[in-house]
């Protein structure tokens, strides 16, 4: 019997559900193997830090040069709009250049030198420690960020900065964009004298599974659903030689509004919440999906402002029709629960669109296990749940039941922010164990690419303690090595006494 032909990979317009063009075919196991082996063979070429930095900057330049075509393709495949995608491309190229700066500086190598000291008990040998790249990194592109968290995104940029070749599994929602961006990265590599094989791209669900199992893949980065990410995480752990799997899986991103904050600025908070939870048609991983708001007059005003603003939001297109169906079914199932009301009914907005909305529920319903646990799970799309609490004990009871999150947000009154009561400090202490980023008097949508950023959190927000955004994202793809009593001539340049590359380091003894 003849082997089945590889399945075609189509670019689909989410505004109509119709195929646009065939972009590629799904990779066979043999093709995945060849992609990984080619990347592995090219890893030595990435060793010089100056070449890596030049590569990252050149990749950013080429993406900027191709901006019109990249944005046009991404909009056709995601319906995110030219304005949003223009900003996302700027974020993506900034990220690439930022990691070039990280590579140039060299502090990420975390060089530590402990000189021989016979007076110590026990005596110290000469020890010199720094970090080396792990090897080939598998990158799984995200659906909701076709640039910043996909082919040229943070996982790819940080892995290349660390000196690791990448094999990227394209997301099926934007395969044409993936091909355009992968081509730009490969051409950038060749311009600075690197083999294009340091960046590989594969398509297909089975290719993604084959990739995480490949013996030459040393680590993986993933952004997506809890179900898909957990399956890959388990596969990474079940290998004969398990590998690190850095996955961002899902997040409810709770918000707590104190009674005093609602009394002080209910309308402002309601409007800000509406803007945040509908941004990008509610498809941000940091969308506030659960809001604890007080009962009473001030909480009513907040809900009225939220209802008004959400009612004005036009129906939008989700990334694909599968997500649209999941959203429509998910909000219907939630709205049918006892004591759940819908001030603005979320759901289908048309044949290809969805409408934004909000649900309300007494916080007491969430304080104990039961059918209402569904409201404590992420619903991808433009909907949020407002849980009305009667007192601080009810709010605490709900918070105690939440899973890990990327973010947690606290809205305080001016007096609470100034420390005139202990309410703010107590709530901050309750939120800190729940999330990787805790905000006060702001909204979580929008993740600054800054050195101190942390984009991760307790499971299921992520599968590790690392960040996928910011300078320290590079640490995911490195491991420490210590050299003991090693002759100067044999040491890596970064560890030699004369430090010819000028790498920042700490010395003891």
DRENVEX-241707 format. One record per residue (C-alpha): residue number from 1; residue in three letters; x, y, z. Coordinates in nm, 2 decimals. Example, Ala and Ser with C-alpha at 12.3 -4.5 7.8 and 13.67 -1.06 7.14 Angstrom:
REM DRENVEX-241707
   seq   type        X        Y        Z
     1    ala     1.23    -0.45     0.78
     2    ser     1.37    -0.11     0.71
This chain:
REM DRENVEX-241707
   seq   type        X        Y        Z
     1    unk     0.00     0.00     0.00
     2    unk     0.14     0.34    -0.10
     3    unk     0.21     0.58     0.18
     4    unk    -0.04     0.86     0.24
     5    unk     0.04     1.20     0.10
     6    unk     0.14     1.46     0.36
     7    unk    -0.16     1.67     0.47
     8    unk    -0.18     2.02     0.32
     9    unk    -0.14     2.32     0.54
    10    unk    -0.39     2.59     0.45
    11    unk    -0.39     2.96     0.54
    12    unk    -0.75     3.03     0.65
    13    unk    -0.93     3.37     0.67
    14    unk    -1.11     3.37     1.02
    15    unk    -1.34     3.65     0.90
    16    unk    -1.50     3.41     0.65
    17    unk    -1.38     3.06     0.75
    18    unk    -1.26     3.01     0.40
    19    unk    -0.91     2.88     0.29
    20    unk    -0.68     3.15     0.14
    21    unk    -0.39     2.94     0.01
    22    unk    -0.20     2.63     0.07
    23    unk     0.12     2.73     0.24
    24    unk     0.30     2.40     0.31
    25    unk     0.24     2.04     0.40
    26    unk     0.26     1.88     0.74
    27    unk     0.61     1.75     0.82
    28    unk     0.66     1.38     0.83
    29    unk     0.86     1.22     1.11
    30    unk     1.16     1.19     0.88
    31    unk     1.14     1.56     0.80
    32    unk     1.12     1.65     1.17
    33    unk     1.42     1.44     1.23
    34    unk     1.61     1.61     0.95
    35    unk     1.52     1.95     1.08
    36    unk     1.64     1.88     1.43
    37    unk     1.96     1.72     1.31
    38    unk     2.04     2.01     1.08
    39    unk     1.98     2.26     1.36
    40    unk     2.20     2.04     1.60
    41    unk     2.48     2.04     1.34
    42    unk     2.47     2.42     1.32
    43    unk     2.49     2.49     1.69
    44    unk     2.87     2.55     1.70
    45    unk     2.83     2.84     1.45
    46    unk     2.63     3.02     1.71
    47    unk     2.91     3.01     1.97
    48    unk     3.06     3.36     1.91
    49    unk     2.86     3.62     2.10
    50    unk     2.93     3.90     1.86
    51    unk     2.79     3.70     1.57
    52    unk     2.48     3.61     1.77
    53    unk     2.42     3.98     1.86
    54    unk     2.46     4.08     1.49
    55    unk     2.22     3.80     1.39
    56    unk     1.95     3.92     1.62
    57    unk     1.98     4.28     1.51
    58    unk     1.98     4.18     1.14
    59    unk     1.67     3.97     1.20
    60    unk     1.50     4.27     1.35
    61    unk     1.60     4.49     1.06
    62    unk     1.48     4.24     0.80
    63    unk     1.14     4.21     0.97
    64    unk     1.11     4.59     0.98
    65    unk     1.19     4.60     0.61
    66    unk     0.92     4.34     0.54
    67    unk     0.67     4.50     0.78
    68    unk     0.40     4.57     0.52
    69    unk     0.40     4.21     0.39
    70    unk     0.43     4.05     0.74
    71    unk     0.14     4.26     0.88
    72    unk    -0.08     4.20     0.57
    73    unk    -0.03     3.82     0.60
    74    unk    -0.08     3.82     0.98
    75    unk    -0.40     4.03     0.96
    76    unk    -0.54     3.80     0.68
    77    unk    -0.48     3.50     0.90
    78    unk    -0.58     3.63     1.24
    79    unk    -0.82     3.93     1.19
    80    unk    -0.62     4.11     1.47
    81    unk    -0.61     4.43     1.26
    82    unk    -0.32     4.63     1.11
    83    unk    -0.30     4.87     1.41
    84    unk    -0.26     4.59     1.67
    85    unk    -0.02     4.40     1.45
    86    unk     0.20     4.70     1.37
    87    unk     0.24     4.74     1.75
    88    unk     0.31     4.37     1.79
    89    unk     0.58     4.38     1.52
    90    unk     0.75     4.68     1.69
    91    unk     0.74     4.48     2.01
    92    unk     0.89     4.18     1.83
    93    unk     1.18     4.36     1.67
    94    unk     1.25     4.55     2.00
    95    unk     1.27     4.22     2.17
    96    unk     1.52     4.08     1.92
    97    unk     1.74     4.39     1.96
    98    unk     1.71     4.38     2.34
    99    unk     1.84     4.03     2.35
   100    unk     2.13     4.14     2.12
   101    unk     2.21     4.39     2.40
   102    unk     2.19     4.11     2.66
   103    unk     2.44     3.90     2.46
   104    unk     2.68     4.19     2.41
   105    unk     2.68     4.27     2.79
   106    unk     2.74     3.91     2.89
   107    unk     2.60     3.94     3.24
   108    unk     2.36     3.66     3.16
   109    unk     2.66     3.42     3.17
   110    unk     2.66     3.47     3.55
   111    unk     3.04     3.43     3.58
   112    unk     3.15     3.34     3.93
   113    unk     3.52     3.29     4.03
   114    unk     3.63     3.14     4.36
   115    unk     4.01     3.15     4.37
   116    unk     4.20     2.88     4.54
   117    unk     4.22     2.94     4.91
   118    unk     4.39     2.68     5.14
   119    unk     4.29     2.87     5.45
   120    unk     3.92     2.79     5.40
   121    unk     3.78     2.49     5.58
   122    unk     3.78     2.27     5.39
   123    unk     4.03     2.43     5.14
   124    unk     3.90     2.58     4.82
   125    unk     4.03     2.47     4.48
   126    unk     4.02     2.72     4.20
   127    unk     3.66     2.72     4.07
   128    unk     3.53     2.92     3.77
   129    unk     3.16     2.89     3.68
   130    unk     2.95     3.02     3.39
   131    unk     2.66     2.91     3.18
   132    unk     2.65     2.72     2.85
   133    unk     2.37     2.67     2.60
   134    unk     2.16     2.36     2.63
   135    unk     2.14     2.27     2.26
   136    unk     1.85     2.26     2.01
   137    unk     1.53     2.43     2.15
   138    unk     1.18     2.34     2.03
   139    unk     0.96     2.64     2.01
   140    unk     0.58     2.61     1.98
   141    unk     0.42     2.92     1.83
   142    unk     0.12     3.08     2.00
   143    unk    -0.22     3.14     1.84
   144    unk    -0.29     3.48     1.98
   145    unk     0.04     3.65     1.91
   146    unk     0.15     3.56     1.55
   147    unk     0.47     3.76     1.59
   148    unk     0.57     3.84     1.95
   149    unk     0.51     3.48     2.08
   150    unk     0.55     3.29     1.76
   151    unk     0.83     3.23     1.50
   152    unk     1.03     3.55     1.57
   153    unk     0.90     3.59     1.92
   154    unk     1.05     3.58     2.27
   155    unk     1.12     3.21     2.29
   156    unk     1.30     3.21     1.96
   157    unk     1.49     3.53     2.04
   158    unk     1.60     3.43     2.38
   159    unk     1.70     3.08     2.27
   160    unk     1.91     3.22     1.98
   161    unk     2.06     3.47     2.22
   162    unk     2.17     3.19     2.45
   163    unk     2.34     3.02     2.16
   164    unk     2.07     2.75     2.09
   165    unk     1.94     2.67     1.74
   166    unk     1.56     2.65     1.72
   167    unk     1.31     2.43     1.55
   168    unk     0.98     2.61     1.55
   169    unk     0.64     2.43     1.53
   170    unk     0.42     2.68     1.34
   171    unk     0.07     2.75     1.47
   172    unk    -0.20     2.63     1.23
   173    unk    -0.38     2.97     1.26
   174    unk    -0.11     3.16     1.09
   175    unk     0.12     2.94     0.87
   176    unk     0.18     3.19     0.60
   177    unk     0.30     3.45     0.86
   178    unk     0.52     3.18     1.01
   179    unk     0.68     3.11     0.67
   180    unk     0.75     3.48     0.60
   181    unk     0.91     3.53     0.94
   182    unk     1.11     3.21     0.93
   183    unk     1.25     3.31     0.60
   184    unk     1.35     3.65     0.74
   185    unk     1.53     3.48     1.03
   186    unk     1.72     3.24     0.80
   187    unk     1.82     3.52     0.57
   188    unk     1.94     3.72     0.86
   189    unk     2.16     3.43     0.98
   190    unk     2.31     3.40     0.63
   191    unk     2.38     3.77     0.61
   192    unk     2.61     3.75     0.92
   193    unk     2.78     3.43     0.81
   194    unk     2.57     3.18     1.00
   195    unk     2.41     2.87     0.84
   196    unk     2.03     2.92     0.78
   197    unk     1.99     2.59     0.96
   198    unk     2.01     2.76     1.30
   199    unk     1.63     2.83     1.24
   200    unk     1.40     2.55     1.13
   201    unk     1.02     2.55     1.08
   202    unk     0.78     2.25     1.08
   203    unk     0.41     2.23     1.04
   204    unk     0.15     1.98     1.18
   205    unk     0.02     1.85     1.51
   206    unk     0.21     1.52     1.48
   207    unk     0.53     1.72     1.40
   208    unk     0.49     1.90     1.73
   209    unk     0.47     1.57     1.92
   210    unk     0.77     1.42     1.73
   211    unk     0.96     1.74     1.81
   212    unk     0.93     1.72     2.18
   213    unk     1.03     1.35     2.18
   214    unk     1.34     1.39     1.95
   215    unk     1.66     1.29     2.14
   216    unk     1.86     1.59     2.01
   217    unk     1.60     1.84     2.13
   218    unk     1.74     1.98     2.46
   219    unk     1.45     2.20     2.58
   220    unk     1.11     2.34     2.47
   221    unk     0.91     2.66     2.50
   222    unk     0.53     2.66     2.46
   223    unk     0.25     2.91     2.47
   224    unk    -0.10     2.77     2.44
   225    unk    -0.38     2.58     2.61
   226    unk    -0.36     2.38     2.93
   227    unk    -0.46     2.06     2.75
   228    unk    -0.21     2.09     2.47
   229    unk     0.07     2.22     2.69
   230    unk     0.02     1.95     2.96
   231    unk     0.03     1.68     2.69
   232    unk     0.37     1.81     2.56
   233    unk     0.50     1.87     2.91
   234    unk     0.42     1.51     3.01
   235    unk     0.59     1.38     2.69
   236    unk     0.90     1.59     2.77
   237    unk     0.91     1.43     3.12
   238    unk     0.85     1.08     2.99
   239    unk     1.15     1.08     2.76
   240    unk     1.44     0.84     2.84
   241    unk     1.63     1.17     2.90
   242    unk     1.37     1.42     3.02
   243    unk     1.41     1.78     2.91
   244    unk     1.30     2.12     3.05
   245    unk     0.96     2.22     2.92
   246    unk     0.88     2.59     2.97
   247    unk     0.51     2.62     2.90
   248    unk     0.26     2.90     2.95
   249    unk    -0.07     2.73     2.96
   250    unk    -0.36     2.93     3.10
   251    unk    -0.46     3.20     3.34
   252    unk    -0.77     3.35     3.50
   253    unk    -0.59     3.67     3.61
   254    unk    -0.80     3.76     3.91
   255    unk    -0.88     4.12     4.01
   256    unk    -0.98     4.24     4.36
   257    unk    -1.15     4.57     4.41
   258    unk    -1.18     4.68     4.77
   259    unk    -1.49     4.84     4.90
   260    unk    -1.31     5.17     4.95
   261    unk    -1.17     5.17     4.59
   262    unk    -1.52     5.11     4.45
   263    unk    -1.66     5.39     4.66
   264    unk    -1.39     5.62     4.54
   265    unk    -1.38     5.55     4.16
   266    unk    -1.64     5.28     4.06
   267    unk    -1.70     5.43     3.72
   268    unk    -1.33     5.45     3.64
   269    unk    -1.26     5.09     3.74
   270    unk    -1.56     4.96     3.55
   271    unk    -1.46     5.14     3.23
   272    unk    -1.09     5.02     3.27
   273    unk    -1.21     4.66     3.33
   274    unk    -1.42     4.67     3.01
   275    unk    -1.13     4.80     2.80
   276    unk    -0.89     4.54     2.94
   277    unk    -1.12     4.23     2.91
   278    unk    -1.23     4.31     2.55
   279    unk    -0.88     4.41     2.43
   280    unk    -0.79     4.20     2.12
   281    unk    -1.14     4.04     2.14
   282    unk    -1.05     3.91     2.48
   283    unk    -0.77     3.69     2.34
   284    unk    -0.48     3.81     2.56
   285    unk    -0.33     3.56     2.80
   286    unk    -0.35     3.83     3.07
   287    unk    -0.72     3.91     3.02
   288    unk    -0.88     3.97     3.36
   289    unk    -1.13     3.68     3.37
   290    unk    -1.25     3.70     3.74
   291    unk    -1.32     4.01     3.93
   292    unk    -1.40     4.03     4.30
   293    unk    -1.62     4.33     4.35
   294    unk    -1.81     4.43     4.66
   295    unk    -2.19     4.41     4.70
   296    unk    -2.37     4.73     4.78
   297    unk    -2.41     5.07     4.61
   298    unk    -2.05     5.12     4.51
   299    unk    -2.02     4.78     4.36
   300    unk    -2.35     4.84     4.17
   301    unk    -2.20     5.15     4.02
   302    unk    -1.89     4.96     3.91
   303    unk    -2.11     4.69     3.74
   304    unk    -2.33     4.96     3.58
   305    unk    -2.02     5.12     3.42
   306    unk    -1.88     4.79     3.31
   307    unk    -2.22     4.69     3.16
   308    unk    -2.24     5.02     2.97
   309    unk    -1.89     5.00     2.83
   310    unk    -1.91     4.64     2.73
   311    unk    -2.25     4.70     2.56
   312    unk    -2.08     4.95     2.33
   313    unk    -1.82     4.70     2.21
   314    unk    -1.88     4.57     1.85
   315    unk    -1.88     4.21     1.77
   316    unk    -1.53     4.08     1.69
   317    unk    -1.36     3.79     1.51
   318    unk    -1.17     3.53     1.71
   319    unk    -0.86     3.37     1.58
   320    unk    -1.04     3.07     1.43
   321    unk    -1.38     2.91     1.42
   322    unk    -1.28     2.63     1.66
   323    unk    -1.21     2.90     1.92
   324    unk    -1.53     3.07     1.84
   325    unk    -1.73     2.75     1.90
   326    unk    -1.55     2.70     2.23
   327    unk    -1.63     3.05     2.34
   328    unk    -2.00     3.03     2.25
   329    unk    -2.04     2.70     2.42
   330    unk    -1.83     2.80     2.72
   331    unk    -2.02     3.12     2.80
   332    unk    -2.35     2.94     2.75
   333    unk    -2.26     2.67     2.99
   334    unk    -2.14     2.93     3.25
   335    unk    -2.45     3.15     3.21
   336    unk    -2.68     2.85     3.28
   337    unk    -2.54     2.79     3.62
   338    unk    -2.76     2.88     3.92
   339    unk    -2.74     3.24     4.05
   340    unk    -2.53     3.35     3.74
   341    unk    -2.67     3.66     3.57
   342    unk    -2.56     3.82     3.24
   343    unk    -2.59     4.20     3.25
   344    unk    -2.45     4.18     2.90
   345    unk    -2.50     3.84     2.74
   346    unk    -2.18     3.71     2.57
   347    unk    -2.19     3.47     2.28
   348    unk    -2.23     3.45     1.91
   349    unk    -2.23     3.79     1.74
   350    unk    -2.29     3.66     1.39
   351    unk    -2.19     3.37     1.17
   352    unk    -1.82     3.45     1.21
   353    unk    -1.81     3.69     1.51
   354    unk    -1.86     3.69     1.88
   355    unk    -2.02     3.94     2.12
   356    unk    -1.85     4.06     2.44
   357    unk    -2.03     4.03     2.77
   358    unk    -2.00     3.98     3.14
   359    unk    -2.14     3.74     3.40
   360    unk    -2.21     3.80     3.77
   361    unk    -2.23     3.55     4.05
   362    unk    -2.24     3.57     4.43
   363    unk    -1.89     3.51     4.56
   364    unk    -2.03     3.26     4.81
   365    unk    -2.10     3.03     4.51
   366    unk    -1.73     3.02     4.44
   367    unk    -1.61     2.97     4.79
   368    unk    -1.69     2.60     4.80
   369    unk    -1.64     2.32     4.55
   370    unk    -1.92     2.25     4.30
   371    unk    -2.06     2.31     3.95
   372    unk    -1.95     2.68     3.98
   373    unk    -1.59     2.57     3.97
   374    unk    -1.63     2.62     3.59
   375    unk    -1.62     3.00     3.66
   376    unk    -1.27     2.95     3.80
   377    unk    -1.14     2.83     3.46
   378    unk    -1.02     3.05     3.18
   379    unk    -1.28     3.12     2.91
   380    unk    -1.08     3.24     2.60
   381    unk    -1.26     3.54     2.45
   382    unk    -1.43     3.87     2.55
   383    unk    -1.60     3.77     2.87
   384    unk    -1.53     3.83     3.24
   385    unk    -1.70     3.70     3.56
   386    unk    -1.77     3.95     3.84
   387    unk    -1.81     3.78     4.18
   388    unk    -1.98     4.00     4.43
   389    unk    -1.85     3.95     4.78
   390    unk    -2.02     4.06     5.10
   391    unk    -1.71     4.09     5.32
   392    unk    -1.34     4.04     5.33
   393    unk    -1.38     3.68     5.45
   394    unk    -1.58     3.59     5.13
   395    unk    -1.32     3.74     4.91
   396    unk    -1.04     3.55     5.09
   397    unk    -1.24     3.23     5.06
   398    unk    -1.26     3.27     4.68
   399    unk    -0.89     3.36     4.65
   400    unk    -0.79     3.05     4.84
   401    unk    -0.95     2.83     4.57
   402    unk    -0.78     2.99     4.27
   403    unk    -0.51     2.81     4.06
   404    unk    -0.18     2.97     3.96
   405    unk    -0.20     3.28     3.74
   406    unk     0.02     3.50     3.52
   407    unk    -0.12     3.81     3.70
   408    unk    -0.32     3.92     3.99
   409    unk    -0.45     4.28     4.02
   410    unk    -0.55     4.49     4.32
   411    unk    -0.75     4.81     4.31
   412    unk    -0.72     5.02     4.63
   413    unk    -0.84     5.35     4.75
   414    unk    -0.59     5.64     4.79
   415    unk    -0.59     5.59     5.17
   416    unk    -0.53     5.21     5.14
   417    unk    -0.25     5.27     4.89
   418    unk    -0.09     5.52     5.14
   419    unk    -0.09     5.25     5.41
   420    unk    -0.35     5.42     5.63
   421    unk    -0.50     5.08     5.69
   422    unk    -0.36     4.73     5.67
   423    unk    -0.62     4.62     5.40
   424    unk    -0.39     4.68     5.11
   425    unk    -0.09     4.50     5.26
   426    unk    -0.31     4.20     5.36
   427    unk    -0.46     4.17     5.02
   428    unk    -0.12     4.20     4.85
   429    unk     0.01     3.92     5.07
   430    unk    -0.29     3.71     4.96
   431    unk    -0.24     3.77     4.59
   432    unk     0.14     3.72     4.58
   433    unk     0.13     3.34     4.61
   434    unk    -0.12     3.33     4.32
   435    unk     0.07     3.50     4.04
   436    unk     0.40     3.58     3.87
   437    unk     0.31     3.95     3.84
   438    unk     0.10     4.15     4.09
   439    unk    -0.04     4.49     3.99
   440    unk    -0.19     4.77     4.19
   441    unk    -0.44     5.01     4.04
   442    unk    -0.38     4.91     3.68
   443    unk    -0.48     4.64     3.43
   444    unk    -0.28     4.33     3.34
   445    unk    -0.32     4.33     2.96
   446    unk     0.01     4.45     2.82
   447    unk     0.34     4.29     2.92
   448    unk     0.63     4.53     2.90
   449    unk     0.95     4.40     2.75
   450    unk     1.17     4.51     3.04
   451    unk     1.46     4.36     3.23
   452    unk     1.26     4.32     3.55
   453    unk     0.95     4.17     3.38
   454    unk     0.82     3.83     3.49
   455    unk     0.57     3.66     3.26
   456    unk     0.50     3.33     3.42
   457    unk     0.34     3.20     3.74
   458    unk     0.24     2.90     3.95
   459    unk     0.09     2.61     3.76
   460    unk    -0.11     2.61     3.53
   461    unk    -0.01     2.96     3.44
   462    unk     0.33     2.80     3.36
   463    unk     0.52     2.48     3.40
   464    unk     0.84     2.63     3.54
   465    unk     0.94     2.93     3.76
   466    unk     1.10     3.11     3.46
   467    unk     0.97     3.40     3.26
   468    unk     0.90     3.41     2.89
   469    unk     0.93     3.79     2.86
   470    unk     1.23     4.01     2.96
   471    unk     1.60     3.97     2.98
   472    unk     1.60     3.68     3.22
   473    unk     1.40     3.46     2.97
   474    unk     1.74     3.37     2.83
   475    unk     1.81     3.17     3.15
   476    unk     1.57     2.89     3.04
   477    unk     1.81     2.78     2.77
   478    unk     2.14     2.77     2.97
   479    unk     2.30     2.54     3.23
   480    unk     2.59     2.62     3.46
   481    unk     2.93     2.45     3.44
   482    unk     3.21     2.49     3.69
   483    unk     3.58     2.44     3.59
   484    unk     3.81     2.33     3.88
   485    unk     4.19     2.38     3.88
   486    unk     4.18     2.43     3.50
   487    unk     4.49     2.57     3.33
   488    unk     4.44     2.93     3.21
   489    unk     4.52     2.83     2.85
   490    unk     4.23     2.58     2.85
   491    unk     3.97     2.80     3.01
   492    unk     3.69     2.97     2.80
   493    unk     3.78     3.34     2.74
   494    unk     3.51     3.46     2.98
   495    unk     3.68     3.28     3.27
   496    unk     4.04     3.37     3.21
   497    unk     4.22     3.61     3.45
   498    unk     4.26     3.87     3.18
   499    unk     3.89     3.86     3.09
   500    unk     3.96     3.95     2.72
   501    unk     3.59     3.99     2.64
   502    unk     3.51     4.22     2.94
   503    unk     3.23     4.00     3.07
   504    unk     3.09     4.12     3.41
   505    unk     3.18     3.87     3.68
   506    unk     3.20     3.83     4.06
   507    unk     3.52     3.71     4.22
   508    unk     3.58     3.57     4.57
   509    unk     3.92     3.51     4.73
